[in-house]
C-alpha cells in the first residue's frame, strides 16, 4: 500500500519552491499528476481553467500524453498577491507497434457498432467531467492487480498502416479470475458488464476530477454508488470487450487529461 503522505516525501516527487505560500509536488512530465496546496480561499487557474481548491487548501491538476511543453499556473491569494509561474513539462517518447495483414473488422468497427460506441463514449465522457469536492485521492495509490505489465501508457499501434488511438492505460496481464482491488478510495460511478471496447468496466471517482477506469473485467463485485476503500476487491481480471488476452487495463484521468498511473506507483508487489 502506498499512502499519499509517504509518496510525496520521495525523491520521485521533487517539490517546486514558490515565493508565495503555494506548494506543488508531482511529476512535471507528460502523463504526470501534480498535487498542490495553498490558502483555501485562493483562486487557482491552470492553463486557463479554474481549478477546485478544497477547504484544506489542496488542489490537483495533470498533464496528458501529448501536453505542450509549458503551461501557466496562476494563484491569486486572498491578500491580492498573485503568483504566476510558467511550468515546464518534460516531453516523453512512446513505443510504437506496427501490425499488418489484420482483418478490416479488427482495425475499424463497422457502422453497425458505431452508434453503440458513440453512446458509450458519451456516458464515459460525462462521468469524467464530474468535479466533486471530496479528497478521496488522499488515500494514495496501490497496484490494483498483481501480474505482468503487458502494456504501458502512451504506446500506439499502427494497424494495416492506420494509426490508432494511443494507449492511455497501464495493462497488467494475469489469469482470468485474478482479483482486482481499488487502487484508491472513491465512489463507484459506473459498473458495466459489456461495453464495446472495454467489456466489463468499473469507473471510480476519487474527487477533484480524478477518475480511474478498470477494464476487461470478467466479474464485477461493486455497484454504482458504492464507496470503496483502497484495497477493496472490485472485480476480477478477464478478457471481455476488445481484448486479445486476459488482462486489466487500468487508467487514470484528470477530467479530459489522461494520466499515467504508473508514475504514482512503486515496484509491482510480489505474489
MOFEN-V814526 format. One record per backbone hydrogen bond with DSSP energy under -1.0 kcal/mol. NH is the residue of the N-H (numbers start at 1). CO is the residue of the C=O. E is the energy in kcal/mol with one decimal. If there is no record, write none. Layout:
<<NH CO E> <NH CO E>>
This chain:
<<7 3 -2.6> <8 4 -2.5> <9 6 -1.2> <10 7 -1.8> <13 10 -1.8> <16 24 -2.0> <22 20 -2.9> <23 37 -2.9> <25 35 -2.4> <27 33 -1.1> <29 27 -1.8> <30 90 -2.4> <31 63 -1.6> <32 29 -2.6> <34 61 -3.3> <35 25 -3.3> <36 59 -3.5> <37 23 -2.1> <38 57 -2.1> <42 39 -2.2> <43 76 -2.4> <45 74 -2.8> <46 49 -2.9> <47 72 -2.5> <49 46 -2.3> <51 44 -3.0> <54 58 -2.7> <57 54 -2.1> <59 36 -2.1> <61 34 -1.7> <63 32 -2.5> <67 64 -1.5> <71 87 -1.6> <73 85 -2.6> <74 45 -2.9> <75 83 -2.6> <76 43 -2.9> <77 81 -2.9> <80 77 -2.3> <83 75 -2.6> <85 73 -2.5> <87 71 -3.6> <89 69 -3.2> <90 28 -2.4> <97 156 -2.6> <99 158 -2.6> <106 103 -2.0> <107 104 -1.4> <108 104 -2.6> <113 110 -1.5> <117 113 -2.5> <118 114 -2.6> <119 115 -2.0> <120 116 -2.5> <121 117 -2.8> <122 118 -2.0> <123 119 -1.7> <124 120 -2.2> <125 121 -2.5> <126 122 -1.9> <127 123 -2.0> <128 124 -1.9> <130 127 -1.3> <137 206 -1.6> <138 135 -1.8> <139 136 -1.9> <140 137 -2.0> <148 173 -2.3> <150 171 -1.3> <151 171 -1.0> <154 167 -3.1> <155 152 -1.3> <156 95 -2.0> <158 97 -2.9> <159 162 -2.1> <160 99 -3.3> <162 159 -2.1> <164 157 -2.5> <167 155 -3.9> <170 250 -2.5> <171 151 -2.5> <172 248 -2.4> <173 148 -3.5> <177 237 -2.6> <178 175 -2.0> <180 235 -2.6> <181 144 -3.3> <182 232 -2.7> <186 228 -2.0> <187 205 -2.1> <188 226 -3.1> <189 203 -2.9> <190 203 -1.4> <192 201 -2.6> <195 199 -2.1> <199 195 -2.1> <201 192 -3.4> <202 214 -2.2> <203 190 -2.0> <204 212 -2.3> <205 187 -3.1> <206 210 -3.3> <208 132 -2.9> <210 207 -1.7> <211 253 -2.3> <212 204 -2.5> <213 251 -2.3> <214 202 -2.8> <215 249 -1.8> <216 198 -3.4> <217 200 -2.6> <218 236 -2.3> <221 234 -2.8> <225 188 -2.6> <226 223 -2.1> <228 186 -3.0> <231 182 -3.0> <232 229 -2.3> <234 180 -2.8> <235 180 -1.3> <236 219 -1.9> <237 178 -2.7> <242 197 -2.1> <243 241 -1.8> <247 238 -2.2> <248 172 -2.5> <249 215 -1.1> <250 170 -2.5> <251 213 -2.5> <253 211 -2.7> <254 257 -3.0> <255 209 -2.2> <257 254 -2.3> <259 252 -2.8> <260 31 -2.9> <263 260 -1.4> <264 261 -1.6> <265 262 -1.4>>
